[in-house]
Amino acid sequence: MGSSPFVGITGGTSDKTHGSRWRVHDNGGGHSPTVHYLFVSFLLCSSVGVFYIFYLFNNPNLNYNNSLGCQEDNDGSWAIGAFYGDSPFSLKPIEDMNIWDNKSAAWPVANPILTCDSVTNSGFPSNYVADPFLYAKDDFLYMFFETKNVITMQGDIGVARSNDNGVNWEQLGVVLDEDWHLSHPYVFNYNHQIYMMPQGSGTRDIRLYKAIEFPFKWKLEKIILEHPLVNSVIIYHENMYWIFGSYQTRLTFGDLEIWYSKTPFGPWTPHMKNPFTGPRNGGRPFVYNRNLYRLGHSENIRVFKIEHLTTHHYIESEVNFKVEKSTKGINAWNGARSHHLDVQRLRTGEWVAVADGDRTHFGDVTSRHVVGCGLIITSGSIVLLTCWLLGFIKCFIPLTHIKKRNDSILNWERLKLRLRLNQTINPNTYMGKFILTVLLILSIVIACVGFGYMYGGNGWEKPYPVNNHFSQFTLLAMTYDARMWNLKMYVNHYSKCASVREILVVWNKGKPPNPSELESAVPVRIRVEEKNSLNNRFRVDPFIKTKAVLELDDDIMMNCDDLERGFKVWRENPTRLVGFYPRLVTAPPPLKYRPEKHARKHDGYNMVLTGAAFVDREFAFERYWSEEAELGRKMVDEVFNCEDVLMNFLYSNSTPGGHSVEYIKPAWAIDTSKFSGVAISGNTQAHYRVRSRCLEKFTELYGGITEWKVGFRRRKDGWDR
């Protein structure tokens, strides 16, 4: 440590080099504190890094374990949704139509209706779905779309079929596969024949395919235009056929071009005023109230009314058009952007539309990798700089070819001398160890954040499908005026979860807030109760629009993914209570209420607390307010406790086989009442004694539950460990 900081300025082997050189330096042999610091830094950083990567790659929302199929970081974040309305200008998402489907366990059916996962699960591995076009034939509605092959990584044309106007879709597979990338499968009818005009980016022309065996077999009919147009559509207007498309250069997409002909087969003549300023096509043009509209897109769908279209003139003007979009941001399937919409009128007069959407903005993957790499380099630089300051690593600056030592070199040498950490802070002292520990922790945190940017996704928490369908649930919280701090944070957080449709606040006491006081991405309804009773949690409410209700105390904070996993399990087992807090009631009497560690010790549970549990609102609420449960409700009011215990007894003794509960382990959960000081049950032991009385009473009234023990670690997905 006593060596001169001006090493390598003259003489020695360093004089023969032309640049700076790093050298590992040990101070006098032995195991110096510097060596220990470097070894500990390497060991901790490696251990934390391996653990963190293992955590990221085992995130159930990241499909890294699936080599064939939907990958979020390779356009797999795109999906397709369905919309309905009385006109193309009043479209609402399918979940607002309140369509229930028992076969798919969707109450109600929710968007998206098609993902690359659903295509992959049908036997056609896909990494991207977009550009949907509808075609109605007989009693079926067909949807043609682009699907990216996970092996060739180029687009093919897939098709799905629906016999219920777009609620359920049967995947029929890939129907057109060429040696080049295909997309934008525009399908239309001409002279009682069905044609497809896909975009082929490798051919730089426009080709028509004819259906030989619809929808499975197609053959090339004709190359109708040898001109590189993209997102092209053909429309019939004023006794003429028109092609709208955007000119494609090698790197960019140009302005709008229009061509016309007497038949779809040409010959095609360019419009006299080509090119026109306007966005690329964003779907099939449509006619409404005798007006022709063109769809365009930038980040989202735009609609233009075609005011004048002749071989000499073209005028279009943008009109107000808004497809109802979720305010949940990246947790919504189309939260970032949408670039395609196809709208069709059904025989019933209703309009149906399909649109693609993405939860990730363009360039997100690249930017996250750049930021992630930068953070990881920064983390390593902190360790390297610390080791240099300790003197374990020295930097030589050869000056052989520098005739005159300039001020910058002198400043560098002086700075190095001043910052020699081992001369100012002794690593053997408490202060030195503290500073080194802080630097090491900072390095680890920065590295983890960097890996998170690179491999952890963009922060979305998406829903889990059941039978390739998605659904929604109502979130119910019971509270009163002293807990407004909890409630505001609760609503703001959970309203952004993908499957939450509405938040119902059961207001038990005090002046209720105005819903506008609560920042929410979904509607919030406040139901004011006349009596302050815990029974109000399960009151029958005809205004709830979903079959599933998540009873979640307003002082419990979990991440959205925990809720989504619980919702998936409940949809698979809708006759059960599916919750996050297990309890075990064991015989013989007197029965005692015990915490979760008792259940863990005996490796099983027979209750889940309804302070965080999914229920069937029809079955659970009607059962709870039945005449049979009247005595139980009276005891709940008497002790102001045990409403969740009563619900468990009612479920257990009305479920065949007694298996009435299902446990899902949350990744983390925080009880915010510990910070606000407004917990309902402040004395834990007194709380447990009351609940033990309830166990005895409810066993007497409704029968025992001790024999219905369910073991942990039964699920193959590991969600109940």
Sequence and secondary structure as in RCSB ss.txt:
>XXXX:A:sequence
MGSSPFVGITGGTSDKTHGSRWRVHDNGGGHSPTVHYLFVSFLLCSSVGVFYIFYLFNNPNLNYNNSLGCQEDND
GSWAIGAFYGDSPFSLKPIEDMNIWDNKSAAWPVANPILTCDSVTNSGFPSNYVADPFLYAKDDFLYMFFETKNV
ITMQGDIGVARSNDNGVNWEQLGVVLDEDWHLSHPYVFNYNHQIYMMPQGSGTRDIRLYKAIEFPFKWKLEKIIL
EHPLVNSVIIYHENMYWIFGSYQTRLTFGDLEIWYSKTPFGPWTPHMKNPFTGPRNGGRPFVYNRNLYRLGHSEN
IRVFKIEHLTTHHYIESEVNFKVEKSTKGINAWNGARSHHLDVQRLRTGEWVAVADGDRTHFGDVTSRHVVGCGL
IITSGSIVLLTCWLLGFIKCFIPLTHIKKRNDSILNWERLKLRLRLNQTINPNTYMGKFILTVLLILSIVIACVG
FGYMYGGNGWEKPYPVNNHFSQFTLLAMTYDARMWNLKMYVNHYSKCASVREILVVWNKGKPPNPSELESAVPVR
IRVEEKNSLNNRFRVDPFIKTKAVLELDDDIMMNCDDLERGFKVWRENPTRLVGFYPRLVTAPPPLKYRPEKHAR
KHDGYNMVLTGAAFVDREFAFERYWSEEAELGRKMVDEVFNCEDVLMNFLYSNSTPGGHSVEYIKPAWAIDTSKF
SGVAISGNTQAHYRVRSRCLEKFTELYGGITEWKVGFRRRKDGWDR
>XXXX:A:secstr
  S S TTSSSSGGGG SS EEEE  SSSS  HHHHHHHHHHHHHHHHHHHHHHHHHT TTS TT SSS  GGGT
TTEEEEEEEESSTTS EEGGGGT  BTTTTBSS BS SEEHHHHHHTT  EEEEEEEEEEEETTEEEEEEEEEET
TT SEEEEEEEESSTTSS EEEEEEE  SS EEEEEEEEETTEEEEEEEETTTTSEEEEEEEETTTEEEEEEEEE
 S EEEEEEEEETTEEEEEEEEE SS EEEEEEEEESSTT   EE TT SB    B B  EEETTEEEEEEESSS
EEEEEEEEESSS EEEEEE       SSGGGSTTSSB   EEEEE TTS EEEEEEEESS TTHHHHHHHHHHHH
HHHHHHHHHHHHHHHTSEEEE   TT SS  HHHHHHHHHHHHT HHHHS TTSHHHHHHHHHHHHHHHHHHHHH
HHHHHSTTS      BTTBB  EEEEEEE GGGHHHHHHHHHHHTTSTTEEEEEEEE SS    GGGS  SS EE
EEE SS  GGGGG   TT  SSEEEEE TTEE  HHHHHHHHHHHHH TTSEEES EE   SSSS     HHHHH
HTT BSEE TTEEEEEHHHHHHHHTSGGGHHHHHHHHHHT  HHHHHHHHHHTTSTTS  EEE   S  EETHHH
HT  S   HHHHHHHHHHHHHHHHHHH   TT  B SS STT TT 
